[in-house]
Amino acid sequence: MRNPSTAAVLSFLLPGMGQIYNGEWLHAILWFIITPGLWIGTGGCFGWVCHVISAYLAYVYAKDHPVVL
């Protein structure tokens, strides 16, 4: 069983880790590329937004798909 809270915390600490926990490898790669780009590209102003969005999406996916296939 996937734990939505674990997915959210992992993804908040490092965007993409919650997606790996959920088995969403392509989404994880996307977050690994986008987040550093926003941190560097905006001088740190919008990097935190990626952390929040990634955590939310990991939580929702784990909540909607609780069983690992």
C-alpha positions in Angstrom: 0.0 0.0 0.0 1.2 3.5 -0.8 1.1 6.0 2.0 0.1 9.5 0.6 1.8 11.3 3.5 5.1 9.6 2.8 4.8 10.4 -0.9 4.1 14.0 -0.1 7.0 14.4 2.3 9.5 12.7 0.0 8.4 14.9 -2.9 8.5 18.1 -0.8 12.1 17.3 0.4 13.3 16.5 -3.2 10.7 17.0 -6.0 10.5 13.8 -7.9 11.2 11.4 -5.0 7.5 11.1 -4.2 6.8 10.3 -7.8 9.5 7.5 -7.7 7.9 6.2 -4.5 4.6 6.0 -6.4 6.2 4.4 -9.5 5.8 7.4 -11.8 9.3 7.4 -13.3 8.6 9.8 -16.1 7.0 12.4 -13.8 10.0 12.1 -11.5 12.4 12.9 -14.3 10.3 15.9 -15.2 10.4 17.2 -11.7 14.2 16.5 -11.5 14.7 18.7 -14.5 12.1 21.5 -13.9 12.8 22.2 -10.2 16.5 23.2 -10.5 15.7 25.2 -13.6 13.2 27.3 -11.7 15.5 27.7 -8.7 18.3 28.9 -10.9 16.3 30.7 -13.5 14.3 32.8 -11.1 17.0 33.3 -8.5 15.1 31.2 -6.0 11.8 33.0 -6.2 9.7 30.2 -7.8 11.7 27.1 -6.9 9.6 26.5 -3.8 6.5 26.4 -5.9 7.8 23.2 -7.6 8.3 21.7 -4.1 4.7 22.4 -3.1 3.1 21.3 -6.5 5.2 18.1 -6.6 4.3 17.2 -3.1 0.6 17.8 -3.8 0.6 15.7 -6.9 2.5 12.9 -5.3 0.0 12.9 -2.4 -3.0 12.9 -4.8 -1.6 10.1 -6.9 -0.8 7.9 -3.8 -4.3 8.6 -2.4 -6.1 7.7 -5.7 -3.9 4.7 -6.4 -3.2 3.1 -3.0 -2.3 -0.4 -4.2 1.1 -1.1 -5.9 0.5 -3.1 -9.1 
